Amino acid sequence: MLRVAVVGSGPSGCYTAQSLVQLDPEVRVDVLDRLPCPYGLVRYGVAPDHEKIKSLQGSLRTVLEHERVRFLGGVRVGGGPGALPVERLRELYHAVVYCVGAATDRRLGIRGEDLPGSWSATDFVAWYSAHPDAADAGFLHGVRSAVVIGVGNVAVDVTRMLVRGAAELRPTDIPQAALDTLTASGITDVRMVGRRGPSQARFTTKELRELGGLPGTEVTVDPADLALDPADPATLPAVQRRNLEVLRGWAGRPPADAARRIGLRFFLRPVELLEDAGRVGAVRFERTAPDGQGGVTGTGRFEDVPAQVVLRSVGYRGVPLDGLPFDTASGTVPNTAGRVLRAGGASPDEYVAGWIKRGPTGVIGTNRPCAKETAASLLANAPALSRKQVPSDPVTALRAAGIEPVPWTGWLAIERAEAELGARLGRSVVKLADWDALLTAARSS
């Protein structure tokens, strides 16, 4: 019988566990996560008003409730206080698969980026998603206008959340403190800005259209940006073609009487965040123009856009895990078909799947074939791996190291506590947003 540890309980981790138990009737999988809650970015990255995507938790739950899969939350792997070293983890299992995602964001690398009021979209999403490491950093205090830098789906999510009202957010599982802050916000103007043209934006048409359906909110597009885009719609992929149709529809509408406005801007490259009274007061952009080769070039013309909060959404990036090799250029663990590569070649008992394997690309479903490839690579080594001596139950060794894993029953207790909190607040389920509350609920099981 092969014992495998999968580190990370998001989609890539759950799909890896699923592939392993489907491909081998004997393998047993422990899915470890440093948080007491499973599902990774499905729980902590999908916007609370996206119930259809969040419903994916149901299929991930089926994996974690499989008779040969066990969830062990609250287990930190790598370095730092209370963490289980990678080498020790390898001693407890025949093989380990790391599905740790891409935990940080890319930076702009411009002057003023560290001013108060300048945040990554990752930080903002973690806050309104109740990630226990997140805190209310005063994102919206005294804010009237916001700039979101980036034109992908995450940028659309945070733009939409900035202008959502209580009526739309109250039925979701958003934590109460974030709900109160967002609904009391004085934001009236949000600009979502991209350095390239509309045809090169990365958002999907479904996400884009949602902006146009927000109550009391007008969406504007500068017709000049559309005119500057050199792309021939007839030659574009279907998604980009539909995006342009939506944008053209907004650009052609007469001004509306609305409480809030979302402006989509293109061909603007951020060059500096400008200070006002010790915090961000505006973003200085350089106007760009198509360079004829699919990119853009600066024009030397600048525009200052007022904003008291700036959220950058220009991509994710993997971070090193103590004890594993890491390629700083790609932000991934070096691997071939999921086999971790060390100086001496492919490591026989270490594997990766998901973003830490291939970089932060694709949608949630992209993790399925990625996980299946890694599982196949691992099981190809099963005869040799099974000869390795490991404990009959690694949990005993974890407890001896001072680590008390949160079992599946602990997660179910957290779910009950969140349902009870929602009932007390006159809402549905409301997420617990801090470590103490989560662990107290888990231990109540």
WOSUL-V164545 format. One record per backbone hydrogen bond with DSSP energy under -1.0 kcal/mol. CO is the residue of the C=O (numbers start at 0). NH is the residue of the N-H. Records with the same first field share a line. If there is no record, write none. Layout:
# WOSUL-V164545
CO: NH, NH
This chain:
# WOSUL-V164545
1: 27
2: 93, 94
3: 29
4: 96
5: 31
6: 98
8: 38
9: 13
10: 14
11: 15
12: 16
13: 17
14: 18
15: 19
16: 20
17: 21
18: 22
19: 23
27: 3
28: 69
29: 5
30: 71
31: 7
32: 74
34: 73
38: 41
39: 42, 43
40: 44, 45
46: 49
49: 53
50: 54
52: 55
53: 56
54: 57
55: 59
56: 60
57: 61
58: 62
59: 63
60: 64
62: 65
65: 68
67: 28
69: 30
71: 32
72: 405
75: 83
79: 82
83: 77
84: 88
85: 89
94: 4
95: 350
96: 6
97: 352
103: 316
109: 112
110: 272
111: 114
114: 117
115: 279
116: 309
118: 311
119: 123
120: 124
121: 125
122: 126
123: 127
124: 128
125: 130
126: 129
130: 133
134: 136
139: 142
143: 187, 188
144: 307
145: 190
146: 310
147: 192
148: 312
150: 201, 202
151: 155
152: 156
153: 157
154: 158
155: 159
156: 160
157: 161
164: 168
165: 169
168: 171
172: 430
174: 178
175: 179
176: 180
177: 181
178: 182
179: 183
187: 260
188: 145
189: 262
190: 147
191: 264
192: 149
193: 267
195: 266
196: 199
197: 200
203: 207
204: 208
205: 209
207: 210
208: 211
209: 212
210: 213
213: 216
215: 259
217: 261
219: 263
221: 224, 225
222: 226
223: 227
231: 234
232: 235
236: 240
237: 241
238: 242
239: 243
240: 244
241: 245
242: 246
243: 247
244: 248
245: 249
246: 250
247: 251
249: 252
255: 257
259: 217
260: 189
261: 219
262: 191
264: 193
266: 287
268: 285
271: 283
273: 280, 281
275: 278
278: 275
280: 306
281: 273
282: 304
283: 270, 271
284: 302
285: 268
286: 298
288: 296
294: 290
296: 288
300: 286
302: 284
304: 282
308: 146
309: 118
310: 148
311: 120
314: 105
316: 103
320: 323
326: 330, 331
331: 326
333: 340
335: 338
337: 351
338: 335
339: 346
341: 344
344: 341
348: 95
349: 339
350: 97
353: 356, 357
354: 358
355: 332
358: 360
362: 365
363: 366
364: 367
365: 369
366: 370
367: 371
368: 372
369: 373
370: 374
371: 375
372: 376
373: 377
374: 378
375: 379
377: 380
378: 381
380: 384
381: 385
383: 386
384: 387
392: 395
393: 397
394: 398
395: 399
396: 400
397: 402
398: 401
405: 72
406: 410
407: 411
408: 412
409: 413
410: 414
411: 415
412: 416
413: 417
414: 418
415: 419
416: 420
417: 421, 429
418: 422
419: 423
420: 424
421: 426
422: 425
433: 437
434: 438
435: 439
436: 440
437: 441
438: 442
441: 444
